[in-house]
Amino acid sequence: MKKLDNLLKTIRQTRKNFIQLIERSTVEELNQVPAGFNNNIIWNFGHIIASQQILCYKLANLEPRIDSSYLLAYQKGTKPERFIEAAEINTLKELMLSTIDILENDLRNEVFESYNAMTTGYGVTLSNTAEAVQFFPVHDAFHYGYASSIQKVLNNKI
């Protein structure tokens, strides 16, 4: 668990940075898909929450700790389908960190017993929940960077 502590710290910091990006944007900006992009800032934000739940819980044959509607809206292979209102954005902001707190507690309580291995879009094979947690700093940072690029385009800084 000690090795995962630093990873969880890194994940939390990336997610705090992403929350700050969200708070610097209008609801309209968060929902806008600029030319040349296939999603928007808020989809990337929701996606890292949904991905963590799928890779840590669903693949471990456990119930995700968030409402399944978020998984359906933000999982891999989806795209923005509707305008996301401020209330849902606020809920996602809360889930961004609370899901990591819950994950940390579940790791400490050793609730993850089995796992259905899978290979990610990065070509990384995850064989257990600890490996999924190790994957998140890369995954979260990628989507944070993508969302930062969208914000720069929207603010005419690129």
N, C-alpha and C positions, 0 to 999 in steps of 0.2 A: 504493500500500500504506500510505502514511503516514496517509491519511484513515481507513483501516480499522483502524489501530492503536488509535485512541481508541474506536472502536466496539467492538472486541474487549475493551478494558479495561472498558467499560460492561457488556457482556454478562457478562464474568467476575464483576464485582461483584454484579450482580443474581443470578447463579447462586450465588455464595457466600452471599448473603443467604437464598436459598431453601434451601441446605444447612443453614444455621443453624435455619431454621424446621423442617426435617425432624428435626434433632437435638433440638429442644425438644418433639417429639411422640412418643407411644408408637406402636408398630406398629399397635395397634388404632385409634388416632385417625387415623393415616395412611390406613387402609383404610375408615373410616366415611364414608358418604354421608349427610349430615344432611338433614332434611326441607327441601324447597325447592331442593335442589341436585341435579344429575344426574351428578356425579362426586365424586371425593375428592381429598385432598391429593396422594397418591402418583401418581394418574393425571395430574394437572397437572404434576407433577415429571417423570414419564417422557415426557409429551407434548412438552415443549419440547426434549428430547433427540431424540426421533423426528422432530419437525418440522424441526429443523436438518439432520438427515441427509437427509430427503426433499428439502427445498428446496435444499440445497447440492449434494448428491451425485446423488440419483436424477434430478432434473431436468437435471443436467449429464451424464447418461448414464454415471455412475460408480458403482461399487459403494459402498454405505454402509460406514462404518467401524465399524459395530456389528452385532451379530447381528440377523438379520431378525425374530426373535421379538419384539424390542422395537418394531420398526416396526409389526408386526401388532397388538400389544397397546395401543399408545399413539398411533397416528396419528389424524389428524382423522377424525371419524365413529365412533370407538370409544368405549366407556365401560368402567368397571370391571366385569370379568367374574369375577374371582377374588380371593381374599385374597392379598396380596403379602407374602411372608415377609421377615424381617430380612436374609437373605442376598441376596435380589434388591434390596432397598432399598440395601444397602451397595454392590452393583454399580452401581446407578443413581447413587449419590453419586459414585463414581469416574468414571463416564462423563460426569457433569455438567460437569466441568472438562476432562477429558482429550480430549473431542471438540472442544473449542474450541482446545486446543493443537494437535491434529492438523489442524484446519481452518486455523489460522494457518500451519502448516508447508506445507500444500497450496497455500494462497494464495501464499506466498512462492515456491514451486516451480512456480507457474503451471500446475497440473494441470487447471484448469477451462478447457476450450476451447470447448465448445458448451453450449447451454442451451435447454430447452423452456419458453418463457415461460408463465406462469400468473397468474391473478388470485386473490389471497387472499380469505379470508372478510371481510377488512377493506375489500375493494374496491381494494387496491393491486396493480398489475401488476408482477410481477418478470420482468425480461428477461434477467438474467444473475446469476451468483453474487454479485457485489459488491452488487447490489441486494437479494439475499436476506439478506446479512449486515447490510445497513442496516435491514432489516425486523425483525431479531431483538430489538433493545432494546425495541421496542414490544410485540412478541409475548410475549417472556419476562416482561416486567413485568406484562402483563395477567394471565398465568397465575399469577405469584407473588402478585399482589394477590387473585386469586380464591381461591388456596389460603390466604392469610392470613385472608380472610373466613371460610372454612370453619373454620380453627383457632379464630377468635374465637367462632363459633357453638358449637363443641364445648366450649370453655372457658366458656360462658355469659357472654361479654363483650359480646354483642349482644342 
